Amino acid sequence: MTDFRLLNRFEETFRNGPYVHRNSQLGNRIADFLFDDLYELDSTSKFRADVDAGRIALNPKGVSPGLKARRGDGSFGPIVPGYRPRPYLDHVVPVAPTAEVDLGAEVKILAKAMIKQIDRVVSDLCGQSRQFKTKSPDALTVGIVGINVADRYVSFEGSRRYPTGEFGPHPYQEAPEAERRLRMSAEPCYGELLILTFKATNEPPFEFSWLQAQGTRDQYGSMLTRLLRSYARL
């Protein structure tokens, strides 16, 4: 079974809990592994050849000289002339300033209170896709959304605990409607929208499982294959 770095990182986000939804860096850390998976999937791909030749790199800051646009969780593109790619700790792809976006990714996680926040999540997703296109009209855009379907969940604000049931619906009760709205309103904004369905209670011992492990890997692997083929046509 193929071992994908992004899926492993997503899982670790909950297994190394507690997951704190207000940590804005979590999406960045997950999205960056998308490019490692693209690199490792096919040793003969144009994507890998361009990385090895020092033509493209990951841009953790997501800022391109002369362009004003909000950074996404993952931004990958052609290296600004005069710069060399640098190693990136725990990753196989290097980093460097980039001139535009060839491939941009945005990650969201809906762990609880999904319907309450779904309009904002859809707005953020579609807004970020437009920002990627501001930098490069031909950019490949990827939205990745995790949806929790556990029978209970606990969130944290400082030292306070907020269990579902007492503080709002359980995840599994809201997940179908959240996915429906994402499919209807956010999917049209992206070239690829991947929904990762999982179970996590966010309580010790911080167990995690995919709703359908093999199906999740198959969907993610298929998306990677399509992205490599699309990149080759840029």
C-alpha positions in Angstrom: 0.0 0.0 0.0 1.4 3.4 -1.0 2.4 5.6 1.9 1.5 9.2 1.3 3.2 11.9 3.3 0.3 14.3 3.3 -2.1 11.7 4.6 0.4 10.7 7.3 0.8 14.3 8.4 -2.9 14.9 8.5 -3.3 11.8 10.8 -0.4 13.0 13.0 -2.2 16.3 13.5 -4.8 14.5 15.6 -2.7 11.6 16.9 -0.2 14.1 18.4 -3.2 16.0 19.9 -4.9 17.7 21.2 -5.8 19.4 17.9 -6.3 23.1 18.3 -8.4 24.5 15.5 -7.2 28.1 16.0 -3.6 27.2 15.1 -3.3 28.7 11.6 0.0 26.9 10.8 -1.5 23.4 10.8 -2.9 23.8 7.3 0.4 25.0 6.0 2.2 22.0 7.5 -0.2 19.6 5.9 -0.3 21.2 2.5 3.5 21.3 2.1 3.6 17.5 1.9 1.4 17.5 -1.2 4.4 18.5 -3.2 6.6 15.8 -1.7 3.9 13.2 -2.8 3.8 14.6 -6.3 7.6 14.4 -6.5 7.8 10.8 -5.2 4.8 9.4 -7.1 6.5 9.2 -10.5 10.3 9.4 -11.0 9.8 10.1 -14.7 7.4 13.1 -14.4 8.0 16.6 -15.7 7.3 17.8 -12.2 10.1 15.8 -10.8 12.4 16.8 -13.6 11.7 20.5 -13.1 12.3 20.2 -9.3 15.6 18.3 -9.9 16.7 20.9 -12.4 16.1 23.8 -10.0 13.4 25.4 -12.0 10.5 25.1 -9.5 10.3 25.0 -5.7 8.0 25.4 -2.8 7.5 28.9 -1.5 6.6 28.7 2.2 6.0 32.5 2.4 3.7 32.4 -0.6 4.9 35.8 -1.7 6.0 36.6 -5.3 7.9 39.9 -6.1 5.6 42.4 -7.8 2.4 40.5 -7.1 -0.1 41.3 -4.3 -2.1 38.3 -3.3 -2.8 36.5 0.0 -0.6 33.4 0.4 -2.2 30.0 0.5 -1.3 27.0 2.6 0.9 25.6 -0.2 2.4 27.6 -3.1 4.7 26.1 -5.7 6.1 27.6 -8.8 9.1 28.9 -10.9 12.1 30.1 -9.0 12.9 33.8 -9.2 16.1 34.3 -11.3 19.2 34.6 -9.2 18.0 32.3 -6.4 18.9 28.7 -5.8 16.6 26.2 -4.1 17.4 25.3 -0.5 16.7 22.1 1.4 13.5 22.1 3.5 13.7 20.1 6.7 11.6 16.9 6.7 10.7 17.4 3.0 12.1 16.1 -0.3 11.2 19.2 -2.3 13.3 22.4 -1.8 12.2 25.9 -1.1 12.9 29.2 -2.8 11.3 32.6 -3.7 8.9 32.0 -6.6 7.8 34.3 -9.4 4.2 33.0 -9.6 2.1 30.0 -8.7 2.0 26.9 -10.9 0.2 24.8 -8.2 -1.5 26.2 -5.1 -3.2 24.3 -2.2 -5.5 25.3 0.6 -6.3 23.1 3.6 -9.3 23.3 5.9 -10.4 21.0 8.7 -14.0 20.7 10.0 -13.8 18.8 13.3 -17.0 20.1 14.9 -19.5 23.0 14.7 -19.4 22.5 11.0 -22.6 24.2 9.9 -21.9 27.2 12.1 -18.6 27.8 10.2 -19.4 26.3 6.7 -20.1 29.7 5.1 -16.8 31.1 6.2 -14.9 28.0 5.2 -16.5 28.1 1.7 -15.7 31.8 1.4 -12.1 31.3 2.5 -11.6 28.4 0.1 -13.0 30.3 -2.9 -11.3 33.5 -2.0 -7.9 31.7 -1.8 -8.4 30.1 -5.2 -9.0 33.6 -6.7 -5.8 34.7 -5.0 -3.8 31.9 -6.6 -5.3 32.9 -10.0 -4.3 36.5 -9.4 -0.7 35.4 -9.4 -1.1 33.0 -12.3 -4.3 32.6 -14.3 -3.3 29.1 -15.4 -2.4 27.9 -11.8 -3.5 24.4 -10.8 -5.6 24.8 -7.6 -6.2 22.2 -5.0 -8.6 22.4 -2.0 -8.3 19.8 0.7 -11.0 19.6 3.4 -11.0 17.2 6.3 -14.5 16.3 7.7 -14.9 14.6 11.0 -17.6 11.9 11.3 -16.8 10.8 14.9 -19.7 10.1 17.3 -18.3 12.7 19.8 -15.6 15.4 19.9 -13.9 17.7 22.4 -12.5 21.1 21.5 -10.2 23.2 23.6 -9.9 26.9 24.3 -7.0 27.3 26.7 -7.7 25.1 29.7 -11.4 24.8 29.0 -13.0 21.7 27.3 -16.1 21.9 25.0 -17.5 18.4 24.4 -20.1 17.9 21.7 -23.6 17.0 23.0 -23.2 19.5 25.7 -21.8 22.2 23.4 -23.4 21.5 20.0 -24.1 18.6 17.7 -21.8 15.6 17.4 -19.6 15.6 14.2 -21.4 12.7 12.5 -24.7 14.6 12.7 -23.4 17.6 10.7 -20.9 15.9 8.4 -23.3 15.0 5.5 -24.7 18.5 5.2 -21.2 20.1 5.5 -20.0 17.9 2.6 -23.0 18.7 0.5 -22.4 22.4 0.8 -18.7 22.0 0.0 -19.6 20.1 -3.1 -22.1 22.6 -4.2 -20.3 25.9 -3.4 -16.5 25.3 -3.0 -15.8 22.5 -5.5 -16.5 24.8 -8.5 -13.8 27.1 -7.3 -11.0 24.5 -7.6 -9.5 22.3 -10.2 -9.4 19.6 -7.5 -11.3 19.4 -4.3 -10.4 16.5 -2.1 -12.6 15.7 1.0 -10.9 13.6 3.6 -13.4 11.9 5.9 -12.0 10.8 9.2 -12.9 9.9 12.8 -11.2 11.7 15.8 -12.6 12.5 19.2 -9.7 14.8 20.2 -9.5 13.0 23.6 -6.6 10.9 25.1 -5.3 8.6 23.8 -6.0 10.7 20.7 -7.1 7.9 18.4 -7.6 8.5 14.7 -9.0 6.5 11.8 -10.0 7.2 8.2 -13.7 6.4 7.4 -12.4 4.3 4.5 -8.6 4.0 4.6 -8.1 2.4 1.2 -10.7 4.6 -0.5 -9.0 7.7 0.9 -5.6 6.6 -0.4 -7.2 5.8 -3.8 -8.9 9.2 -4.1 -5.7 11.0 -3.1 -3.5 9.0 -5.3 -5.8 9.5 -8.3 -5.8 13.3 -7.6 -1.9 13.3 -7.6 -1.9 11.4 -10.9 -4.2 14.0 -12.5 -2.2 16.9 -11.1 1.1 15.5 -12.6 -0.6 15.1 -16.0 -2.0 18.6 -15.8 1.3 20.1 -14.7 3.0 18.4 -17.7 0.6 20.4 -19.9 1.4 23.8 -18.4 
